[in-house]
Amino acid sequence: MKKKMKKFLYFASASVLLTLAACGSETVEEATVDEADQSDTSAEVVEEVDQELIEMKQITSWFPQVENAGQYYAAMEGFYEEAGIDMTTEPGGPQVSSIYIVSSGSAQIGMAQADQVLYAINEGIPLVVFFANFQKTPQGIMFHADQPIENYNDLADGYEIYTAAGAGYWEYLVSQFDIEADQNRVYTGDSSAFVSNEKAASQMYVTSEPFYLAQEGVETNHLLIADSGYSPYGDVLFTTKEYMEENPEAIQAYVDAITRGWAAFKEDPEKVYDYIIELEPEKTVEQMEYATEQMQDLVYGDDASEHGVGYMSEERWEELIGQLIELGLLDSEITAADVFTTEFLN
């Protein structure tokens, strides 16, 4: 489905041309280009030209948040329309599977963690990743600030560790450190169990939970998952292989728009805050300022500092695939070249 966008082309008035034609040949010869350029612009006419917009839908990884600023900046500033896209953005959430929605054809673009996309591909869902919002995942394990924890091995000392069911990083932590599998507790999104237990640790986004808990008077420290040796790209953008093969121009237009969004956010992050609050009134400027500070290296650092935002390397994908195969979470026939592409990146 496509919509039309009006563009306008301007032409010199026919009356100007007729006036010149009516003059004698001597007058025409004396007329200069400058005089023609200075003709009355009020006599211009406008011709409307229809340009079709590509209708697209994207599903984010969570409710509206500054962590997805590239997508929301593009919407706010009209970058999607300028790229030729009529974009609908629907938020994710705990009950929303962007992978299912995209694979069913109900949306064209989804957002998830890199390892989640690999699990789907392993199950035979033909997805391909074309952009990484985060060079490092913002995921980590937080603990109370007064606890003597400096590395992951320190978490083995009787801590209850709350993580989402099936989290690949948990399997990795158990395999690489002194942490025991029976220390795991299921994370439900409710922080009350963590707050009430000094010997609890919990998964978190470095851009979010530490801020909110500090507002409640609970000070935390954390370890980033990426620093454990397990480092999937965060909030990667994917589509189906079929859609990409049939609509490469749409994917290119989308990447162009969000790349502009991330560049604009880096230059002026505050501008998008009110827009996000309109979408998610519970957000505050203070929280988004905190998240923006935490995001800088995660989005614009590492390989993105050299190759640009969204960049991914084959080496990183191969390492992640190898780790998941070793953990028994993937089949060995998956190869990096089959799961991602950088052909649309600027």
Secondary structure, 3 states (H helix, E strand, C coil): CEEEEEEEEEECCHHHHHHHHHCCHHHHHHCCHHHHHCCCHHHCEEEEEEEEEEEEEEECCCCCCHHHHHHHHHHHHCHHHHCCEEEEEECCCCCCCHHHHHHCCCCCEEEECHHHHHHHHHCCCCEEEEEEEECCCCEEEEEECCCCCCCHHHHHCCCEEEECCCCHHHHHHHHHCCCCHHHEEECCCCCHHHHHCCCEEEEEECCCHHHHHHHCCCCEEEEEHHHHCCCCCEEEEEEEHHHHHHCHHHHHHHHHHHHHHHHHHHHCHHHHHHHHHHHCCCCCHHHHHHHHHHHHHHHHCCCHHHHCCECCCHHHHHHHHHHHHHCCCCCCCCCHHHCECCCCCC
